[in-house]
Amino acid sequence: MNWDLLSLLKQLVKDSRINVSSSELEKSFDEPSSHNTFQKPIFHIIGKIIQSSGNAEIGMSVGKYINPNSFHGLGYLFMTADNLLMACQRVSEFPALYQNLVQVEVQSNNTHMYFRVNNIAGEQLTQAIINEATLAIIYQYTNWLSRVVIDVCEVKLAHSPISASSSYLKYFHRQPEFNTNSCQLIFPISTALAPLLTTEPEYHLALYSKLQEKQEQMSKSFLSKARSAIRTSLQLGNVSRFRIASELSLSEKTLERRLNEHNFSYRELIDAIRLELAQKYLSQTEYTIDDIARNLGYCDRTSFSKAYKKWTGQTPGLHRQHFRGQE
C-alpha cells in the first residue's frame, strides 16, 4: 500500500516528468527541520516541484492520486467513514499520513459543514498551491464516493487567483471566492451526513484500526519505525531489505544510510530483532526450535542454532533449559 505523502509526491514527479529525483525527495523527508519552521525541507521540495513544473494548476491536479483505484493514506481515511463529515474528521485525526503538512479544522452546525485548511510554507505561492491541493483532493474524492454528484458546495480561498478560471472550473466545478479570511470548503449539512458508497461498518472498523497503527508507526522515530517494520515482516515470514525500504518509502541505499546514522547496519538491526524475538519465543512459548527458526526467517534449525550461539554463546536448546530450570 502507498500510505504517505512521499509516495504521492514520487508518483506526481514521475507522471509529470518533473526534474526532481527520488533521492532529493527522500532527503527532504530525512532531514531534520530547520529551527525556522517556515524552512521545513518538505516545503522546500514542494516549492521546487512547483517551480520545475511551471504550472500552478499542479496542486489541484493531485486529486487524481486519491481515488478508489489508487489509494494513498488519505484515500484510506475516507474508506473508514460513513459520511463526508466523518471522513473529514478522520483527515484531521491522522496528520502523520500527510507529514503534518497542513493544519485541518472541521466544524459543523445545523446547516453546514466547514472544512478549513492552512499551512506555514514560507513562500506564498507554495502555501497557496498546497491549500488548493488539499481542498481539491477533498472535493474530488468526495465525489468519487458520494451516491450523488455534489454540486452544492462553496469554495473559498484566502489568496488571489493563481490559475486560469477554466482550471478552477475543471477541479471544483465552480469559481471559488478569492481573498477570503480562510481556505475552506462549505457543504450543506445534508450533504455532509449523506451515506457514502463505502458504508460497511465492519470493514470501516478493521481499516480504522490499521490506520491507527500506521499513524503511531509514522509518528515514531526512524529507528523505531525501522524496528517495527522488520518485526512485522518477520512475523509475516517475508522480510527483505527491499521490503523494509518500501515499507518506509525509502530506497535500499537510503535505508542503509539512515541506519548507519544510528550506528546500525541493516544486518545488525535484523539480527538484534531476531535475537529479541528468539529469546521471547524460547522463554514464553512452547514453540519448537524448528518453529522458531521458521518464524525468524531461517531455512532450517541448524542455521538458526549457529546464529543464536554466535550471539549468546549458547544454543537455543540450552537457553530454554536454563530458563525453565529457574522457574
C-alpha positions as a Markdown table, in Angstrom:
| # | Residue | x | y | z |
|---|---|---|---|---|
| 1 | Met | 0.0 | 0.0 | 0.0 |
| 2 | Asn | 1.2 | 3.5 | -0.7 |
| 3 | Trp | 0.2 | 5.3 | 2.5 |
| 4 | Asp | 2.1 | 8.5 | 2.7 |
| 5 | Leu | 2.9 | 11.9 | 1.2 |
| 6 | Leu | 6.3 | 10.8 | 0.0 |
| 7 | Ser | 4.8 | 8.1 | -2.2 |
| 8 | Leu | 2.3 | 10.5 | -3.6 |
| 9 | Leu | 5.0 | 13.1 | -4.5 |
| 10 | Lys | 7.1 | 10.4 | -6.1 |
| 11 | Gln | 4.2 | 9.5 | -8.3 |
| 12 | Leu | 3.4 | 13.1 | -9.2 |
| 13 | Val | 7.0 | 13.8 | -10.1 |
| 14 | Lys | 7.2 | 10.7 | -12.3 |
| 15 | Asp | 3.9 | 11.2 | -14.1 |
| 16 | Ser | 4.5 | 14.9 | -14.7 |
| 17 | Arg | 8.1 | 14.3 | -15.8 |
| 18 | Ile | 9.4 | 16.9 | -13.3 |
| 19 | Asn | 13.2 | 17.2 | -12.9 |
| 20 | Val | 13.3 | 16.2 | -9.2 |
| 21 | Ser | 14.9 | 12.9 | -8.3 |
| 22 | Ser | 13.7 | 10.3 | -5.8 |
| 23 | Ser | 16.8 | 10.8 | -3.8 |
| 24 | Glu | 16.0 | 14.5 | -3.4 |
| 25 | Leu | 12.5 | 13.7 | -2.3 |
| 26 | Glu | 13.7 | 11.2 | 0.2 |
| 27 | Lys | 16.4 | 13.5 | 1.6 |
| 28 | Ser | 13.8 | 16.2 | 2.2 |
| 29 | Phe | 11.9 | 13.8 | 4.4 |
| 30 | Asp | 15.0 | 12.5 | 6.1 |
| 31 | Glu | 16.5 | 15.9 | 7.1 |
| 32 | Pro | 15.5 | 17.4 | 10.4 |
| 33 | Ser | 13.5 | 20.6 | 10.2 |
| 34 | Ser | 15.3 | 23.9 | 10.5 |
| 35 | His | 14.8 | 25.9 | 13.6 |
| 36 | Asn | 12.9 | 28.2 | 11.4 |
| 37 | Thr | 9.6 | 26.3 | 10.9 |
| 38 | Phe | 8.9 | 28.1 | 7.6 |
| 39 | Gln | 12.0 | 26.5 | 6.1 |
| 40 | Lys | 11.0 | 22.9 | 6.7 |
| 41 | Pro | 12.6 | 20.7 | 4.0 |
| 42 | Ile | 9.2 | 19.4 | 2.9 |
| 43 | Phe | 8.1 | 22.9 | 1.9 |
| 44 | His | 11.3 | 23.5 | 0.1 |
| 45 | Ile | 11.0 | 20.3 | -2.1 |
| 46 | Ile | 7.3 | 21.0 | -2.8 |
| 47 | Gly | 8.3 | 24.5 | -3.9 |
| 48 | Lys | 10.9 | 23.0 | -6.2 |
| 49 | Ile | 8.3 | 20.7 | -7.7 |
| 50 | Ile | 6.1 | 23.7 | -8.4 |
| 51 | Gln | 8.9 | 25.7 | -9.9 |
| 52 | Ser | 10.1 | 22.9 | -12.1 |
| 53 | Ser | 6.5 | 22.2 | -13.3 |
| 54 | Gly | 5.9 | 25.8 | -14.2 |
| 55 | Asn | 2.2 | 25.1 | -13.6 |
| 56 | Ala | 0.3 | 26.5 | -10.7 |
| 57 | Glu | -2.5 | 24.0 | -11.5 |
| 58 | Ile | -0.3 | 21.2 | -10.4 |
| 59 | Gly | -1.7 | 21.4 | -6.8 |
| 60 | Met | -5.3 | 20.9 | -7.8 |
| 61 | Ser | -4.3 | 18.1 | -10.1 |
| 62 | Val | -3.1 | 15.8 | -7.3 |
| 63 | Gly | -6.6 | 14.7 | -6.6 |
| 64 | Lys | -6.3 | 12.1 | -9.3 |
| 65 | Tyr | -3.9 | 10.1 | -7.0 |
| 66 | Ile | -6.6 | 9.9 | -4.3 |
| 67 | Asn | -9.3 | 7.7 | -5.8 |
| 68 | Pro | -10.7 | 4.2 | -5.3 |
| 69 | Asn | -8.3 | 2.7 | -7.8 |
| 70 | Ser | -5.1 | 4.3 | -6.3 |
| 71 | Phe | -5.3 | 4.7 | -2.6 |
| 72 | His | -2.8 | 6.7 | -0.6 |
| 73 | Gly | -3.3 | 7.2 | 3.1 |
| 74 | Leu | -5.9 | 9.9 | 2.6 |
| 75 | Gly | -7.9 | 7.6 | 0.4 |
| 76 | Tyr | -8.0 | 5.0 | 3.1 |
| 77 | Leu | -9.1 | 7.6 | 5.6 |
| 78 | Phe | -12.2 | 8.1 | 3.6 |
| 79 | Met | -12.8 | 4.4 | 3.4 |
| 80 | Thr | -13.3 | 4.3 | 7.2 |
| 81 | Ala | -16.1 | 6.8 | 7.2 |
| 82 | Asp | -19.9 | 6.5 | 6.9 |
| 83 | Asn | -20.3 | 10.1 | 5.6 |
| 84 | Leu | -18.4 | 13.1 | 4.5 |
| 85 | Leu | -18.4 | 14.8 | 7.9 |
| 86 | Met | -16.8 | 11.7 | 9.5 |
| 87 | Ala | -14.3 | 11.4 | 6.6 |
| 88 | Cys | -13.1 | 15.0 | 7.1 |
| 89 | Gln | -12.8 | 14.4 | 10.8 |
| 90 | Arg | -10.7 | 11.4 | 10.0 |
| 91 | Val | -8.4 | 13.5 | 7.9 |
| 92 | Ser | -7.8 | 15.9 | 10.9 |
| 93 | Glu | -7.2 | 12.9 | 13.2 |
| 94 | Phe | -4.3 | 11.3 | 11.2 |
| 95 | Pro | -1.8 | 14.1 | 10.3 |
| 96 | Ala | 1.2 | 11.8 | 10.1 |
| 97 | Leu | -0.3 | 10.3 | 6.9 |
| 98 | Tyr | 0.4 | 13.6 | 5.2 |
| 99 | Gln | 3.6 | 14.6 | 7.1 |
| 100 | Asn | 1.7 | 17.2 | 9.2 |
| 101 | Leu | 1.9 | 19.3 | 6.0 |
| 102 | Val | -1.3 | 21.2 | 6.6 |
| 103 | Gln | -3.5 | 22.1 | 9.6 |
| 104 | Val | -7.1 | 20.9 | 9.2 |
| 105 | Glu | -10.1 | 22.2 | 11.0 |
| 106 | Val | -13.6 | 20.6 | 10.7 |
| 107 | Gln | -16.7 | 22.3 | 12.1 |
| 108 | Ser | -20.4 | 21.8 | 11.6 |
| 109 | Asn | -23.7 | 23.2 | 12.7 |
| 110 | Asn | -27.3 | 22.6 | 11.9 |
| 111 | Thr | -27.0 | 23.9 | 8.4 |
| 112 | His | -23.4 | 23.5 | 7.1 |
| 113 | Met | -20.1 | 21.7 | 7.5 |
| 114 | Tyr | -16.8 | 23.6 | 7.1 |
| 115 | Phe | -13.5 | 22.1 | 6.1 |
| 116 | Arg | -10.7 | 24.6 | 6.6 |
| 117 | Val | -7.1 | 24.2 | 5.7 |
| 118 | Asn | -3.9 | 26.2 | 6.2 |
| 119 | Asn | -0.1 | 25.6 | 6.1 |
| 120 | Ile | 3.0 | 27.5 | 7.1 |
| 121 | Ala | 5.1 | 27.4 | 3.9 |
| 122 | Gly | 7.4 | 30.4 | 3.7 |
| 123 | Glu | 6.7 | 31.1 | 0.0 |
| 124 | Gln | 3.2 | 32.5 | -0.7 |
| 125 | Leu | 2.8 | 30.6 | -3.9 |
| 126 | Thr | 3.8 | 27.3 | -2.3 |
| 127 | Gln | 1.4 | 28.0 | 0.6 |
| 128 | Ala | -1.5 | 28.8 | -1.9 |
| 129 | Ile | -0.9 | 25.7 | -4.0 |
| 130 | Ile | -0.7 | 23.3 | -1.0 |
| 131 | Asn | -4.0 | 24.7 | 0.3 |
| 132 | Glu | -5.7 | 24.4 | -3.2 |
| 133 | Ala | -4.3 | 20.9 | -3.5 |
| 134 | Thr | -5.9 | 19.8 | -0.1 |
| 135 | Leu | -9.3 | 21.3 | -0.9 |
| 136 | Ala | -9.3 | 19.8 | -4.4 |
| 137 | Ile | -8.4 | 16.4 | -3.1 |
| 138 | Ile | -11.3 | 16.5 | -0.6 |
| 139 | Tyr | -13.8 | 17.8 | -3.2 |
| 140 | Gln | -12.7 | 15.3 | -5.9 |
| 141 | Tyr | -12.6 | 12.3 | -3.6 |
| 142 | Thr | -15.9 | 13.2 | -2.0 |
| 143 | Asn | -17.4 | 13.0 | -5.5 |
| 144 | Trp | -15.9 | 9.5 | -6.0 |
| 145 | Leu | -17.6 | 8.1 | -3.0 |
| 146 | Ser | -20.8 | 10.1 | -2.8 |
| 147 | Arg | -24.0 | 8.4 | -4.1 |
| 148 | Val | -24.8 | 11.6 | -5.9 |
| 149 | Val | -22.7 | 14.3 | -7.6 |
| 150 | Ile | -22.0 | 17.1 | -5.1 |
| 151 | Asp | -22.9 | 20.3 | -6.9 |
| 152 | Val | -23.8 | 22.3 | -3.8 |
| 153 | Cys | -20.6 | 23.4 | -2.3 |
| 154 | Glu | -18.8 | 26.7 | -1.7 |
| 155 | Val | -15.1 | 27.1 | -2.3 |
| 156 | Lys | -13.3 | 29.9 | -0.6 |
| 157 | Leu | -9.6 | 30.8 | -1.0 |
| 158 | Ala | -7.6 | 33.2 | 1.1 |
| 159 | His | -5.4 | 34.2 | -1.9 |
| 160 | Ser | -5.9 | 35.8 | -5.3 |
| 161 | Pro | -6.3 | 33.5 | -8.4 |
| 162 | Ile | -3.1 | 31.7 | -9.4 |
| 163 | Ser | -4.6 | 29.6 | -12.2 |
| 164 | Ala | -7.0 | 30.3 | -15.1 |
| 165 | Ser | -10.7 | 30.3 | -14.5 |
| 166 | Ser | -11.0 | 27.1 | -16.5 |
| 167 | Ser | -8.7 | 25.3 | -14.2 |
| 168 | Tyr | -10.9 | 26.1 | -11.1 |
| 169 | Leu | -14.0 | 25.0 | -13.0 |
| 170 | Lys | -12.2 | 21.8 | -14.0 |
| 171 | Tyr | -11.4 | 20.7 | -10.4 |
| 172 | Phe | -14.2 | 22.4 | -8.4 |
| 173 | His | -17.0 | 22.7 | -11.0 |
| 174 | Arg | -17.4 | 26.3 | -9.9 |
| 175 | Gln | -15.4 | 29.5 | -9.4 |
| 176 | Pro | -14.1 | 30.0 | -5.9 |
| 177 | Glu | -14.5 | 33.1 | -3.9 |
| 178 | Phe | -11.0 | 34.6 | -3.6 |
| 179 | Asn | -9.2 | 36.8 | -0.9 |
| 180 | Thr | -11.4 | 35.5 | 1.9 |
| 181 | Asn | -10.4 | 35.0 | 5.5 |
| 182 | Ser | -9.5 | 31.3 | 5.1 |
| 183 | Cys | -9.2 | 28.5 | 2.6 |
| 184 | Gln | -12.3 | 26.3 | 3.0 |
| 185 | Leu | -15.0 | 24.1 | 1.6 |
| 186 | Ile | -18.5 | 24.6 | 2.8 |
| 187 | Phe | -21.1 | 21.8 | 2.4 |
| 188 | Pro | -24.8 | 21.7 | 3.3 |
| 189 | Ile | -25.1 | 19.6 | 6.4 |
| 190 | Ser | -27.5 | 17.2 | 4.5 |
| 191 | Thr | -24.6 | 16.5 | 2.0 |
| 192 | Ala | -22.1 | 16.1 | 4.8 |
| 193 | Leu | -24.3 | 13.5 | 6.6 |
| 194 | Ala | -25.4 | 11.6 | 3.4 |
| 195 | Pro | -24.1 | 8.0 | 3.3 |
| 196 | Leu | -21.0 | 7.3 | 1.3 |
| 197 | Leu | -20.7 | 4.3 | -1.1 |
| 198 | Thr | -18.4 | 2.6 | 1.4 |
| 199 | Thr | -20.8 | 2.2 | 4.2 |
| 200 | Glu | -19.6 | -1.1 | 5.6 |
| 201 | Pro | -19.2 | -0.9 | 9.4 |
| 202 | Glu | -17.1 | -4.0 | 9.9 |
| 203 | Tyr | -14.7 | -3.0 | 7.1 |
| 204 | His | -14.5 | 0.5 | 8.4 |
| 205 | Leu | -13.6 | -0.7 | 11.9 |
| 206 | Ala | -10.8 | -3.0 | 10.6 |
| 207 | Leu | -9.4 | -0.3 | 8.3 |
| 208 | Tyr | -9.6 | 2.3 | 11.0 |
| 209 | Ser | -7.6 | 0.1 | 13.4 |
| 210 | Lys | -5.0 | -0.3 | 10.7 |
| 211 | Leu | -4.7 | 3.4 | 10.2 |
| 212 | Gln | -4.3 | 4.0 | 13.9 |
| 213 | Glu | -1.3 | 1.5 | 13.8 |
| 214 | Lys | 0.1 | 3.3 | 10.8 |
| 215 | Gln | -0.3 | 6.7 | 12.4 |
| 216 | Glu | 1.5 | 5.5 | 15.5 |
| 217 | Gln | 4.3 | 4.0 | 13.4 |
| 218 | Met | 4.8 | 7.1 | 11.3 |
| 219 | Ser | 4.9 | 9.2 | 14.5 |
| 220 | Lys | 7.8 | 7.3 | 16.0 |
| 221 | Ser | 11.5 | 7.9 | 15.5 |
| 222 | Phe | 13.1 | 6.5 | 12.3 |
| 223 | Leu | 14.8 | 3.7 | 14.2 |
| 224 | Ser | 11.6 | 2.7 | 16.0 |
| 225 | Lys | 9.8 | 2.7 | 12.6 |
| 226 | Ala | 12.5 | 0.5 | 11.1 |
| 227 | Arg | 12.4 | -1.9 | 14.1 |
| 228 | Ser | 8.6 | -2.1 | 13.8 |
| 229 | Ala | 8.7 | -2.8 | 10.1 |
| 230 | Ile | 11.3 | -5.5 | 10.5 |
| 231 | Arg | 9.4 | -7.1 | 13.4 |
| 232 | Thr | 6.1 | -7.2 | 11.4 |
| 233 | Ser | 7.8 | -8.6 | 8.3 |
| 234 | Leu | 9.5 | -11.3 | 10.3 |
| 235 | Gln | 6.1 | -12.3 | 11.9 |
| 236 | Leu | 4.7 | -12.4 | 8.4 |
| 237 | Gly | 7.5 | -14.6 | 7.2 |
| 238 | Asn | 8.5 | -12.2 | 4.4 |
| 239 | Val | 11.5 | -10.0 | 5.4 |
| 240 | Ser | 14.0 | -8.5 | 3.0 |
| 241 | Arg | 15.9 | -5.2 | 2.6 |
| 242 | Phe | 13.7 | -4.2 | -0.3 |
| 243 | Arg | 10.5 | -4.9 | 1.6 |
| 244 | Ile | 11.6 | -2.9 | 4.6 |
| 245 | Ala | 12.8 | 0.0 | 2.5 |
| 246 | Ser | 9.5 | 0.0 | 0.6 |
| 247 | Glu | 7.5 | 0.0 | 3.9 |
| 248 | Leu | 9.4 | 3.1 | 5.0 |
| 249 | Ser | 9.1 | 4.7 | 1.5 |
| 250 | Leu | 12.9 | 4.7 | 1.0 |
| 251 | Ser | 15.3 | 3.3 | -1.4 |
| 252 | Glu | 17.5 | 0.5 | -0.1 |
| 253 | Lys | 20.5 | 2.8 | -0.3 |
| 254 | Thr | 18.8 | 5.5 | 1.8 |
| 255 | Leu | 17.6 | 2.9 | 4.3 |
| 256 | Glu | 21.2 | 1.7 | 4.8 |
| 257 | Arg | 22.4 | 5.3 | 5.2 |
| 258 | Arg | 19.7 | 6.2 | 7.7 |
| 259 | Leu | 20.6 | 3.1 | 9.7 |
| 260 | Asn | 24.3 | 4.0 | 9.6 |
| 261 | Glu | 23.4 | 7.4 | 11.1 |
| 262 | His | 22.0 | 5.4 | 14.1 |
| 263 | Asn | 25.1 | 3.2 | 14.3 |
| 264 | Phe | 23.4 | 0.2 | 12.8 |
| 265 | Ser | 23.7 | -1.7 | 9.5 |
| 266 | Tyr | 20.6 | -3.5 | 8.2 |
| 267 | Arg | 22.1 | -6.8 | 9.1 |
| 268 | Glu | 22.9 | -5.8 | 12.6 |
| 269 | Leu | 19.4 | -4.4 | 13.2 |
| 270 | Ile | 17.6 | -7.5 | 11.9 |
| 271 | Asp | 19.9 | -9.8 | 13.9 |
| 272 | Ala | 19.2 | -7.7 | 17.1 |
| 273 | Ile | 15.4 | -8.1 | 16.5 |
| 274 | Arg | 15.8 | -11.8 | 15.7 |
| 275 | Leu | 17.6 | -12.3 | 19.0 |
| 276 | Glu | 14.9 | -10.3 | 20.8 |
| 277 | Leu | 12.2 | -12.4 | 19.3 |
| 278 | Ala | 14.1 | -15.7 | 19.7 |
| 279 | Gln | 14.6 | -15.1 | 23.4 |
| 280 | Lys | 10.9 | -14.3 | 23.8 |
| 281 | Tyr | 9.8 | -17.4 | 21.9 |
| 282 | Leu | 12.2 | -19.6 | 23.9 |
| 283 | Ser | 11.2 | -18.4 | 27.3 |
| 284 | Gln | 7.5 | -17.5 | 26.8 |
| 285 | Thr | 6.1 | -20.0 | 24.3 |
| 286 | Glu | 6.0 | -23.7 | 23.6 |
| 287 | Tyr | 7.3 | -23.3 | 20.0 |
| 288 | Thr | 9.8 | -25.9 | 19.0 |
| 289 | Ile | 13.3 | -24.9 | 17.8 |
| 290 | Asp | 12.2 | -25.7 | 14.3 |
| 291 | Asp | 9.1 | -23.4 | 14.7 |
| 292 | Ile | 11.2 | -20.6 | 16.0 |
| 293 | Ala | 13.7 | -20.9 | 13.1 |
| 294 | Arg | 10.9 | -20.7 | 10.6 |
| 295 | Asn | 9.3 | -17.7 | 12.4 |
| 296 | Leu | 12.6 | -15.8 | 12.2 |
| 297 | Gly | 13.2 | -16.4 | 8.5 |
| 298 | Tyr | 15.8 | -19.2 | 8.7 |
| 299 | Cys | 15.8 | -22.0 | 6.2 |
| 300 | Asp | 16.4 | -24.6 | 8.9 |
| 301 | Arg | 17.1 | -25.3 | 12.6 |
| 302 | Thr | 20.8 | -25.6 | 12.1 |
| 303 | Ser | 21.2 | -22.1 | 10.6 |
| 304 | Phe | 19.2 | -20.6 | 13.5 |
| 305 | Ser | 21.1 | -22.5 | 16.2 |
| 306 | Lys | 24.5 | -21.4 | 14.7 |
| 307 | Ala | 23.4 | -17.8 | 14.7 |
| 308 | Tyr | 22.0 | -18.0 | 18.2 |
| 309 | Lys | 25.2 | -19.4 | 19.6 |
| 310 | Lys | 27.2 | -16.7 | 17.9 |
| 311 | Trp | 25.0 | -14.1 | 19.5 |
| 312 | Thr | 24.8 | -15.5 | 23.0 |
| 313 | Gly | 27.5 | -18.2 | 23.4 |
| 314 | Gln | 24.9 | -20.9 | 23.9 |
| 315 | Thr | 22.5 | -23.0 | 21.8 |
| 316 | Pro | 18.7 | -22.2 | 21.8 |
| 317 | Gly | 18.0 | -25.5 | 23.5 |
| 318 | Leu | 20.4 | -24.8 | 26.3 |
| 319 | His | 18.9 | -21.3 | 26.8 |
| 320 | Arg | 15.4 | -22.9 | 27.2 |
| 321 | Gln | 16.7 | -25.5 | 29.7 |
| 322 | His | 18.4 | -22.8 | 31.8 |
| 323 | Phe | 15.2 | -20.6 | 31.7 |
| 324 | Arg | 12.9 | -23.4 | 32.7 |
| 325 | Gly | 15.3 | -24.5 | 35.4 |
| 326 | Gln | 15.0 | -21.1 | 37.1 |
| 327 | Glu | 11.2 | -21.3 | 37.1 |
